[in-house]
Amino acid sequence: MLLSIAILLIIWGAYLIGKKYKDSLLISYGRRKRGMIIIASSVLLLSFFVFVKNEGLFPVVLFSILLIGLGIYYLIHDSKRDSEGRKEK
């Protein structure tokens, strides 16, 4: 329960930071590379729970698999958007 609240607070905080600093260099770089960032963070989360905490892995594994799928979706989506943007110029 505490982990769920922490994740929701992190997501909410990231949303507020992104909304306030949306045109900064760091946020624009993160928006372009969001697929790789999501995949890397989910692999780190999964490896932490596999190597450190050996009990109750099913929700963590399921959540990590969903995040990896989301990261792959964003990789494909952003690469298509970048290629369309280059064709228009």
Backbone bond lengths (Angstrom), bond angles and torsions (degrees), N, CA, C in turn:
res aa  C-N    CA-C-N  psi(-1)  N-CA   C-N-CA  omega(-1)  CA-C   N-CA-C  phi
1 M - - - 1.442 - - 1.533 110.62 -
2 L 1.308 115.44 -43.63 1.455 119.74 179.39 1.534 111.08 -65.44
3 L 1.333 116.77 -36.53 1.463 120.75 177.38 1.523 110.82 -64.58
4 S 1.324 117.75 -40.03 1.464 121.38 178.45 1.522 111.14 -63.92
5 I 1.315 116.71 -42.09 1.461 120.14 178.29 1.529 110.42 -65.05
6 A 1.322 116.61 -40.26 1.467 120.38 178.94 1.533 110.93 -64.25
7 I 1.313 117.12 -41.86 1.465 120.49 179.39 1.525 110.58 -64.94
8 L 1.327 117.09 -42.16 1.465 119.90 177.87 1.526 111.81 -64.05
9 L 1.326 117.65 -38.95 1.457 120.49 177.07 1.522 111.81 -66.41
10 I 1.322 117.46 -37.49 1.463 120.99 177.45 1.524 110.57 -65.81
11 I 1.325 116.91 -43.22 1.469 120.75 178.89 1.526 110.23 -63.69
12 W 1.326 116.69 -44.12 1.456 120.77 179.68 1.528 111.11 -64.36
13 G 1.321 116.95 -41.74 1.454 120.97 177.83 1.523 112.02 -64.68
14 A 1.319 116.65 -40.62 1.467 120.07 177.76 1.524 110.93 -64.72
15 Y 1.327 116.55 -37.50 1.465 120.44 177.50 1.525 110.48 -63.18
16 L 1.328 116.90 -45.63 1.463 119.94 -179.62 1.526 112.41 -65.35
17 I 1.325 116.58 -41.01 1.467 120.05 178.11 1.523 110.35 -65.26
18 G 1.340 116.86 -42.51 1.460 120.42 178.68 1.514 112.77 -65.09
19 K 1.323 116.36 -34.30 1.459 120.39 179.34 1.533 110.89 -71.04
20 K 1.326 116.45 -38.67 1.463 119.72 -177.82 1.532 111.89 -76.30
21 Y 1.336 117.30 -41.46 1.464 121.43 -175.09 1.521 111.43 -111.68
22 K 1.327 118.99 42.79 1.465 121.67 -171.39 1.527 113.84 -67.31
23 D 1.302 118.49 -23.34 1.464 120.10 -178.84 1.523 113.45 -100.84
24 S 1.315 118.34 7.62 1.454 119.90 -179.55 1.535 110.44 -76.96
25 L 1.303 116.10 163.73 1.456 121.96 -176.71 1.530 111.64 -64.65
26 L 1.326 116.73 -42.74 1.463 120.92 -178.30 1.527 111.88 -65.41
27 I 1.309 117.69 -43.67 1.464 121.38 -179.00 1.526 110.63 -68.83
28 S 1.314 118.25 -40.50 1.464 119.85 179.43 1.530 110.86 -68.06
29 Y 1.335 117.83 -35.79 1.466 120.42 175.23 1.530 110.47 -66.07
30 G 1.330 116.66 -42.75 1.456 120.68 178.54 1.512 112.31 -64.50
31 R 1.314 117.69 -33.75 1.459 121.29 177.91 1.526 110.77 -68.89
32 R 1.330 117.06 -35.84 1.470 120.02 178.68 1.523 111.55 -72.87
33 K 1.315 117.70 -33.77 1.466 122.58 -175.74 1.526 112.54 -107.19
34 R 1.322 118.21 25.21 1.460 120.45 -173.83 1.516 113.31 -65.91
35 G 1.322 118.43 -29.38 1.462 120.24 177.47 1.516 112.05 -64.09
36 M 1.318 116.43 -46.76 1.464 120.23 179.28 1.529 111.29 -68.15
37 I 1.325 117.24 -35.29 1.465 120.31 178.36 1.522 110.42 -65.25
38 I 1.319 117.81 -42.34 1.469 121.54 179.71 1.520 110.46 -66.28
39 I 1.322 117.22 -43.64 1.470 120.27 179.93 1.526 110.61 -64.59
40 A 1.321 117.61 -44.58 1.465 120.66 -179.27 1.526 111.72 -64.30
41 S 1.323 117.15 -42.18 1.469 118.89 -179.99 1.518 111.95 -68.53
42 S 1.327 118.15 -35.05 1.465 119.24 178.46 1.523 111.52 -72.02
43 V 1.321 117.80 -34.51 1.467 119.91 176.06 1.533 110.25 -68.12
44 L 1.330 117.38 -38.86 1.467 120.43 175.51 1.527 111.48 -63.74
45 L 1.318 116.87 -42.84 1.459 120.80 177.51 1.518 111.37 -61.92
46 L 1.323 116.05 -44.92 1.464 120.51 179.85 1.520 111.06 -64.89
47 S 1.319 117.96 -44.15 1.463 119.87 -178.92 1.524 111.47 -67.12
48 F 1.329 117.78 -34.92 1.465 119.65 176.79 1.526 110.93 -61.69
49 F 1.331 116.56 -47.47 1.453 119.17 -177.23 1.525 112.36 -72.14
50 V 1.324 118.44 -29.58 1.463 120.15 178.79 1.523 110.63 -73.35
51 F 1.329 117.77 -43.04 1.456 120.32 -174.83 1.528 113.67 -86.99
52 V 1.320 118.61 -27.42 1.457 120.62 -175.93 1.524 112.16 -101.21
53 K 1.308 116.06 -45.95 1.457 120.64 -174.90 1.524 107.90 -116.04
54 N 1.315 117.66 112.24 1.458 121.34 -173.28 1.522 113.81 -95.40
55 E 1.312 119.62 6.73 1.460 120.69 -177.72 1.522 110.39 -120.79
56 G 1.307 116.61 148.08 1.457 121.34 178.34 1.511 113.29 66.67
57 L 1.319 116.89 45.36 1.461 120.21 -174.66 1.523 113.96 -83.83
58 F 1.331 118.85 -20.51 1.463 119.71 -172.86 1.530 113.31 -57.97
59 P 1.338 120.58 -48.72 1.478 118.63 179.31 1.526 112.90 -63.85
60 V 1.314 116.40 -36.34 1.471 119.53 -179.69 1.521 110.53 -68.54
61 V 1.334 116.58 -42.49 1.462 120.29 179.27 1.520 110.10 -64.94
62 L 1.327 117.26 -42.63 1.459 120.79 179.35 1.527 110.59 -63.53
63 F 1.316 116.88 -44.87 1.459 121.24 178.74 1.525 111.12 -63.21
64 S 1.341 117.23 -40.85 1.467 120.37 179.28 1.515 111.64 -66.72
65 I 1.318 117.42 -39.07 1.468 120.60 177.73 1.523 110.28 -64.65
66 L 1.323 117.02 -41.27 1.467 119.77 176.90 1.527 111.46 -63.95
67 L 1.325 117.28 -39.95 1.467 119.92 178.09 1.524 111.87 -67.59
68 I 1.321 117.24 -37.64 1.464 119.94 177.30 1.531 109.66 -64.50
69 G 1.328 116.49 -41.43 1.466 119.93 175.91 1.517 111.89 -61.67
70 L 1.332 117.08 -40.96 1.460 121.11 177.12 1.527 110.82 -64.21
71 G 1.326 116.69 -39.69 1.460 120.25 178.19 1.517 112.29 -64.53
72 I 1.329 116.74 -40.01 1.472 120.50 177.15 1.523 110.18 -64.98
73 Y 1.340 116.43 -40.78 1.464 119.79 177.12 1.526 110.71 -59.52
74 Y 1.332 117.34 -45.65 1.459 120.10 -179.74 1.524 111.95 -68.06
75 L 1.331 118.21 -32.92 1.466 119.76 174.99 1.522 110.54 -61.17
76 I 1.321 116.73 -46.34 1.465 121.11 -179.94 1.525 110.23 -67.01
77 H 1.323 116.89 -45.54 1.464 121.46 -178.03 1.525 111.41 -62.35
78 D 1.311 116.91 -45.19 1.461 119.87 -178.77 1.521 112.31 -70.58
79 S 1.330 118.02 -34.82 1.463 119.25 178.00 1.527 110.68 -68.10
80 K 1.334 117.18 -36.63 1.473 119.54 176.17 1.523 110.67 -66.77
81 R 1.325 116.28 -41.29 1.470 120.36 -179.73 1.530 110.62 -65.62
82 D 1.329 116.33 -40.38 1.467 119.39 178.68 1.514 111.78 -66.87
83 S 1.348 117.14 -39.60 1.463 118.83 179.65 1.524 111.36 -69.65
84 E 1.326 117.98 -34.89 1.472 120.08 176.45 1.528 110.81 -68.86
85 G 1.318 116.86 -36.64 1.462 120.23 178.51 1.513 111.87 -66.84
86 R 1.321 117.46 -34.24 1.473 120.99 178.73 1.513 111.15 -73.62
87 K 1.341 117.83 -32.91 1.464 121.10 178.97 1.525 111.57 -68.83
88 E 1.351 116.69 -34.86 1.460 120.25 -178.31 1.518 112.81 -72.10
89 K 1.323 118.04 -27.79 1.461 121.18 -177.05 1.480 112.22 -78.46
